């Protein structure tokens, strides 16, 4: 029996959002579908929902790549998908300080908290953080995705599958 001493890259794909706010549930739904796909070893898919603090602490377990699935309003047509690299200038992050509020843990706030936690614990943050976002049509009280966002879920799953396969060979 031969063992490979090189550790496999670990990737966490996290679906975030509130399923009670219409299209804000995009990340949760995309993660649910993605969890049923065959993915490379070392890839974990989790439904974080609105538990952003939980996500920040989970990432401390040591991942090379973090991929967040989330509704992302950037001004495009509803259902438009975006891949945002958090390392890019402003990479979707706000330069404002975000107060810690467990009910408003947006991806920006989670990444800011993660930076703080890593500095305080000596943990290493993921070397790459991507957001696969979908332009929402509506984020008002409602259960279920709009037709445009629901139609974007299979393409988001295909996109994330492609990203994690690329990460597996890095």
C-alpha positions in Angstrom: 0.0 0.0 0.0 1.5 3.3 -1.1 0.6 6.5 0.6 0.9 10.0 -0.9 2.6 12.3 1.7 1.3 15.4 -0.1 -1.9 16.5 1.6 -4.8 17.2 -0.7 -6.0 20.7 -0.9 -9.1 21.3 1.3 -12.0 23.3 -0.1 -15.1 24.5 1.8 -18.1 25.4 -0.3 -20.6 27.3 1.9 -24.1 28.2 1.0 -25.2 31.4 2.8 -28.4 33.3 3.0 -31.9 33.4 4.5 -34.4 31.1 2.9 -37.2 33.2 4.3 -36.2 36.2 2.2 -36.8 35.0 -1.3 -33.7 35.1 -3.5 -31.5 35.5 -0.5 -31.9 31.7 -0.2 -29.9 31.2 -3.4 -26.7 30.1 -1.7 -28.5 27.6 0.5 -30.3 26.1 -2.5 -27.2 26.0 -4.6 -25.3 24.2 -1.8 -28.2 21.7 -1.4 -28.0 20.8 -5.1 -24.2 20.8 -5.1 -24.0 18.5 -2.1 -25.6 15.8 -4.3 -22.9 16.0 -6.9 -19.7 13.9 -7.1 -16.9 16.2 -6.0 -13.1 15.7 -5.7 -11.7 14.4 -2.4 -11.1 17.2 0.1 -14.2 19.3 -1.0 -16.8 19.8 1.6 -20.2 21.5 1.0 -22.2 22.9 3.8 -25.4 24.9 4.3 -24.5 27.8 6.6 -27.7 29.7 6.1 -27.5 32.7 8.4 -25.0 31.3 10.8 -22.0 33.5 9.7 -20.2 33.2 13.0 -20.3 29.4 12.7 -18.8 29.7 9.2 -15.9 31.9 10.4 -15.0 29.4 13.1 -15.4 26.4 10.7 -12.9 28.0 8.3 -10.4 28.0 11.2 -10.2 24.1 10.7 -7.9 24.8 7.8 -9.0 25.1 4.2 -7.0 26.1 1.2 -10.0 27.5 -0.6 -13.3 29.0 0.6 -16.1 29.3 -1.9 -19.2 31.2 -0.7 -22.5 30.8 -2.6 -24.7 33.9 -2.0 -27.2 36.3 -3.5 -25.1 39.2 -4.6 -26.7 42.5 -5.8 -24.3 44.2 -8.2 -26.7 45.8 -10.6 -27.1 43.1 -13.2 -30.1 41.3 -14.5 -31.7 38.9 -12.0 -30.2 35.5 -12.3 -26.8 36.8 -13.4 -23.9 34.9 -11.9 -20.7 36.5 -10.6 -17.4 35.0 -9.5 -15.7 37.4 -7.2 -12.2 36.9 -5.9 -11.9 38.4 -2.4 -8.2 39.2 -3.1 -9.1 41.6 -5.8 -9.2 45.3 -4.9 -12.3 45.6 -2.8 -13.2 42.0 -3.9 -16.7 42.6 -2.9 -15.6 43.6 0.6 -16.5 46.8 2.2 -13.8 49.1 3.6 -16.1 50.0 6.5 -15.8 48.2 9.8 -18.7 45.8 10.3 -20.0 45.4 13.8 -20.4 41.9 15.0 -24.1 41.0 14.8 -25.0 37.3 14.5 -28.1 38.2 12.5 -26.3 40.3 9.9 -23.3 38.3 9.1 -22.9 39.0 5.4 -19.9 37.4 3.6 -18.1 40.8 4.1 -18.5 40.6 7.8 -17.6 36.9 7.9 -14.3 37.6 6.1 -13.5 40.5 8.4 -14.2 38.3 11.4 -12.1 35.5 9.9 -9.2 37.9 9.6 -9.6 38.9 13.2 -9.9 35.3 14.4 -6.8 34.2 12.4 -4.8 37.0 13.9 -5.9 36.1 17.4 -5.4 32.3 17.1 -2.5 32.0 14.7 -4.7 30.1 12.3 -4.1 30.4 8.6 -6.9 31.8 6.5 -7.8 30.2 3.2 -5.2 31.2 0.5 -8.1 31.8 -1.9 -11.6 33.0 -1.2 -14.2 33.2 -4.0 -17.8 34.3 -3.9 -20.1 32.7 -6.5 -23.0 35.2 -6.4 -26.3 35.5 -8.1 -28.1 38.7 -8.8 -31.4 38.6 -6.9 -34.8 39.7 -8.2 -36.3 40.1 -4.8 -35.1 39.7 -1.2 -38.4 40.4 0.6 -40.2 38.0 3.0 -41.1 35.0 0.9 -40.1 31.4 0.7 -38.7 30.2 -2.6 -36.5 31.7 -5.3 -37.7 33.9 -8.2 -37.9 32.1 -11.5 -34.7 33.9 -12.8 -32.7 32.9 -9.7 -34.0 29.3 -9.6 -33.0 29.0 -13.3 -29.5 30.1 -12.4 -28.9 27.4 -9.7 -27.9 24.6 -12.2 -25.4 26.9 -13.9 -24.0 28.0 -10.5 -23.6 24.3 -9.5 -21.7 23.7 -12.8 -19.5 26.7 -12.2 -18.6 25.7 -8.6 -18.0 22.1 -9.8 -15.6 23.4 -12.4 -13.9 25.7 -9.8 -13.4 22.9 -7.2 -12.0 20.5 -9.9 -9.5 23.2 -10.8 -8.6 23.7 -7.1 -8.0 19.9 -6.8 -5.1 20.0 -9.2 -3.5 23.2 -7.7 
